[in-house]
Amino acid sequence: MTERHDSTAHAIETVFRMEAPRIIAAVTRVVRDVGIAEELAQDALVAALEQWPAAGVPDNPGAWLTATAKHRAVDLVRRRENYARKLEEVGRATEFAYEEPGTAAYDPDDIDDDLLRLVFLSCHPVLSAEARVALTLRLLGGLTTAEIARAVLAPEATVAQRIVRAKRTLATKNVAFEVPYGPDREARLGSVLEVIYLIFNEGYAATAGDDYLRPGLCEDALRLARVLQALMPKEPEVHGLAALLEIQSSRASARTAPDGSPVLLKDQNRMRWNTLLIRRGFAALGRADAVASGAPGPYALQAAIAACHAQAYAYEETNWAQIAVLYGLLAARAPSPVVELNRAVAVSMAEGPEAGLALVDALVDEPALQGYHLLSSVRGDLLERLGRTEEARAEFERAAALTRNEREREFLLGKSRVGRSSPSGD
């Protein structure tokens, strides 16, 4: 009996983790408060843990959990002093309160509309970037506070405070639970895409800690990008971001050696690249092109650059001239010193290290790159290729001193000792 109970409890927790974002989204539409919605979703989980071991798992557990949470949400609204106004806002949801959990019609499209609203709510620009990342991982990624803390290398108490403050800010600022339209749409969508991109980048090349990669974060970001694709199929940059993340993820197993140290693009075993993810990335890039009405956006351009690498069967076959052109377009579309630094790498491969070094030297005094270890790393690569070994070693040592990632620091110090290097490019 105990074994059966444990099995059912595990099944409940698994279902809840998968369905939690949709449940919270559906309940938020009723109560208009994401913090309360999360609590009611947890109440539904407790109800399932109490009832399912005896009654059995329902045929549609997601619908049961959603119905239970919404039932309690309507009861809560009724108890409020502003019952009449809230009841009118709830509309059809009031009828839901009279039905037993799991008996109401389950409308996935309606839930998905709510999920899209939750995406925009979690990534609202009124929140700091750190708060958006934490709240998104909590509400949409299904991670616990402890898991988020491990993922972003922050104390659990700090992450918990970020999430609490984020919920409070959304409530006090009376942020609408809606998908924005008109002039506000592009800016808000940009915030959503930026959060997913930040989560992925932190997993792809960790800024601090002992591990060079954090695959869990990459997987969370990729899953969120795929969800967003399904919810917003007519947005080209949504497909562009998904394409970029799919293709970048395809290299994951080849980007580190057995001891965890980084493996640069030049030295990666391309047979270990995941061809399924590459195909998915190319398909997403095709969809981005199909729905675009103008020039490609920044994420689509980055995906096109990643596609150039994926199309090359060997490093020597890489079309660096095309990559340099794409970085030029990206620099015009979304100018930034980091884009210029990456363009310099591509130019160095297409036209020679001297041409690349000229572009890098023009960035040395750029305020945004002060303390950015990859500036010194790239400059060291180029100096090494030009035979200026001692200068290159000094740059690698400088880069090692600036990075907060232990694996990367060891790698850069190794390059400074050996005097051997290859372009960053990954």
N, C-alpha and C positions, 0 to 999 in steps of 0.2 A: 504494500500500500504506500509505504514511504517512497519507494522507488518511482511509483507512478506519479505521486504528488510532485516529486522533484522534477520529473520529466515534463509534467504539465507546467510547472513554474518556469522552467527553462524556455518552453515554447512560448509562454505568455510574454516573458521578457524580450525574447527575440522578435516577436510580432510587434510589441510596443516600440522597440527601438526602430523598427522599419517604418511604422505608421505614425510615430509621434509628431513629425513635422506637419502631416496632414491633419491630425487631430487638433493640434495647437492652432493651426490656421483656421480650421472650421469653428473652433470655440472663440477665437479672437474676434471673428465676425459678429458673434453674439454679444460678448462682454466688452469689446473694444479696449481690452487691456491685456497685453501679451503676458504679463506676469501672472495675472489671475488665470488666464487660459492655460498656462503651463501647470499651475497647481491643480486645475480641474482635470487636466489630462492625467496627472499623477493619481488623482482620486479614481479615475476610471481604471487605471492599472491596478490599484488596490482592490477595487470591486472585482476585477477579473481574477486576481489571485485568490479571492475569497470564494467565488462562485464556480469558476471553471473546473477546479479539481473534482468537484462533485457532479456538476452538470455536464461536463465535457466541453471541449473547445468548439465554439460555434463554426458553422460552415464558412462564414465570412467574419473572421475575428476583427479585422480592421473596421468594418461597419459597426460591429457591436461596441467596440471601444469608442468610436466616434459618437454613436448614438448615446451612450452612457454619459460621456463628457458633455455633450450638448444638452442632454436632459438636465444635468446638474447646473449647467450654465443658465438655462432658462429659469430654473428654480431660484438661483441667486439673483437674477434680474428682478424677479417678482418680489423678492424681499427688500429690495431697495426702495428708498423713499420716492425716487423718480420713476416708479414702476410704469406709469402710464406712457411717459415719453419713450422709455427704453423698450417697452413692449411694442410700441408702434415701429421702432427701428428694427426690432427682431423680425417682425412680419411673419412670414411662413414658419419661422423657427418656433413660434409659440405652439403651433399644432404638434410639433415634434415632442413637446413635453408630455403629451397624453399617451404616447406610444411606448410600449415596452422596448427596452434596448434591443437593437438588432432587427426589429420588425419594420422599420421605416425603409423606404426605397433608398438605395445607396447610389448617389450620383457622382461618379468619379470626376466628371467634368467640372461640376460645381466645387468639389473639394480642391481641384487643381487651380481654379480661379482664386480660391482662398490661399492656396499655397504660394501663388505668384504674389499676392498681396503681402504675405508674410516675408517673402524674399526682399521686397522693397522696404518693408518696415524694418527688418533686421539690419539692412545696409543703409539706413537713412543718414544723410550727411550731417544731421544734427548731432550724431554720435562721433566720437573720435575713431580713428582708424583701428586702434587696439580694441576698443569696445565693439566695433562692428565685427571684427574678426571673431572675438570671443562669443558674442551673441549669435552670430551665424553658425559657428561650430556647435553651439549648444542647441539652438532651435531647429536648425536645418541639417546639421551633421549628426545630431543625436548623441554627441559626446557628453560625458559627465564633466563636472568641474575639474575633477582630478585629471581626467584624460586631456582636457584642454590645457591645463597647467603644464603637464608633461610635454605636450605638443609645442607650446610656445615658450617653453623654458622660463616660466614665471612661477612665483609662489602660488600655491592653491588659493590662499587668502586674497591675494591680489586679483586673481582671475575672478573669484567669487564677487569681489567688490565691483569689478568692471561690469559684470553681468547685472548685478543689482542696480548699479547706477544707470546702466543703459536702459533697463526697464523703467526705472523711475523717470528718467529724462523723457522717454517716449510718452509716458503718461502725463507728466506735468506740462510738456510742450503740446499736449493734445494732438500728437501726430496722427493723421488720418490713416485708417487701415484701407488702403486703396492702391490701385495701380495708376500712377500718374499719367496724364495725357498732355498733349500740347507742348509748350516750351519747356515744361518741367521734366518731361519724359526722358530726353536724351541725357540731361545732367544726372538724373536719378539712376538711370540704367548704367551710366558710367561708374557710379559709386558701387553698384552691385558687382559689375564686372571687375572693378579694381579689388574688391575684397576677395573674390575668388582667386584672382591672379596673385594677390599677396600671400594667400594661404598656400597656393601651389609653389610659389617661389621659395617660401621658407622651407618647404619640404624638399625641393629640388636641389637647393644649395643652402644649407642651414647657416645662418649668420653667426651662430654661437653654439658652444657645446662640444661634445666629444665625437659626434657622428656627422659625417659629411652630408648624408642624406637622411630624410625622415619620410619614408615611403607612405606612412599613414596619412600625413598631411596632403601629399600628392593625390592619394586615392580619394580623400574627402573632397578636395577641390575638383577633381575630375568628375566625381559623382554629382556635385552641385552644378557643374557646367552642363552635364547631360540632362539634369532635371530642367535647367533653364532653357535648354534647347527645345525640349518637349513643350514647355509652357509658352515660349516666345519664338515660334518657328519662322516668323517673318522678319526677325531682327538679324541683319547680316553679322554684326559684331558679336552676337551671342554664338553664332556658328563659328566665327573666326577664333574666339577664345577657346571654344571646345576643340577646334582643329589644332590649335597651338598646344593645348594641354595633352591631347591624345598623342601627337607626334613626339613631344618632349618626353612623355611618360614611356614611350617605346624604348628609350635608351637606358632606362633605369638600371637594369641588371648588368649593363656593360660599363657603368660610370664609376664603379668602385672595384678595387682589387679584393682578393679574399681577406686581406687584413683590414679592409675598410678605407684604405687610402684612395684619393681621387685618381681616376684614369681620364686623361684628356681625350678630346674628340679624335685627335690624330692617332692615338694608340688603342682606341676601342675596337673590340672584336664585333664587327657589324653583323656577324651571324647570330649574335645574342640579342640584337634588336628585335623587338616584338612586332612581327609583320601584321598581326591583327590590329594592333593599335595604330600602326601606320596607315593601314587601309581605312580605318575609322576616321583618322585625321584627314586623309585626302577626301573622303566623302563629305565630311563637315566643311572643308574648305570649298568644295564644289557647291554645297548648299549656300554658303556665304556669297559666292559669286552669283548664284542664281537669283537670290532675293535682293542683291544690292542694286540701288538705283543710281549710284554715282561711284566715285573713286573709292577703293578699298580703305577701310579704317585701320587704326593702329594694330588691333589684334589680328585682323586678316593678313596684314603685311608681315607681322611676326610669324604667323603660321606659314606664309609663303616662304619665308627664309628657312624655317624648320623643314619645310618640304624639300627645299633644295638639298639640304644635307641628307634627308632620307632617300632621295632619288639617286645619290651617288653610291655605287657599289663599293668604292674604295675612297679613302680620304683624298688621294691624288686626283680623283675624277670630279671633285667638288667644283661646281661652277661659281667660283668666287667673284667673277665679274658681275654675274647676275645678283649675287647676294649683296655686293657693294651698291648696285643700283637700287635694290629694294631697301637697303638701309638709308640711302639718300631720300627715297620717297617717304620712309618712316620719319626721318629727321624733319622733313617739310610738314608732315601731317601732325606729328606729335614731338616737337623739338625738345631734346633734353641732352645734357652732357653725357649721360650713360649711353644713349643711342649713338652719339658721335664717337664715343670710345669704341663701341662695337663696329661702327662703320670703318674706323681706322684699322681694326684687325682685318676686316674684309678687304680693304684697299691694299693693305700690306701683302696679302696673299695674291691679289690680282695684279698689283703693279710693283711689288717689291717692298722690303722692310723700310727703305729710306722714305718712300712716300707715306707709309703708315706712321713712321716716327714723327714726321712733320705735323701730321694731324694730332698725334698724341701730345706733342710738345705744346701745341696751341691750347691744350686743355689743362696744363699743369697748374695754372693760376685760377682755374675755375672754382669758385667758392663751394659749389655743390659737391665737388670731388675731393675736397680737402679731407684727408683721413679715409678715403675710399681705397681699400687695399688693391683692388683690381687695376687701378690706374698704374700703380707701381709695378704690378705683375705683368701687365701688357707691355709697359715700357721696357721692363727687363727682358721680355721675350724678344722684342725688336732689337734691342741693343746686342743681345746674344747673337742673333742672326746676322748682325752687321760686324761681328767679330770684336765688339767692344766689351770683352768679358768682365773686366773689373767693374765697369759701370753697371753692367747687368747684375752682377752679384750684389752690389749695393742696393739696387732696386728690389731684388728678391728679398733681401734682409729687411728692407723697409716695409714691404708688403707683408712679410711674416709678422712683423711687430704690430701691424695695424689690424690684422684679422682676429676675430674672436672665436673662430672655429679651430679646435685643436688639430683636427685632421689636415685642414688646409695649411695651418702654420707649419706642421711637420713637413708637408709636401714642399712648401716654398723654401724652407730652410734647406731641404735636400737639394733643391735646384740651385740654391746659392752655393752649396758646397761642391756639387758635381760640375756646375757650370753648363748643364745641358738643359734645354727647354724646348718648348713648342708653343705655338699660338694658343691663346685661351679658346675662343670659338665655341665653347659649350656652355 
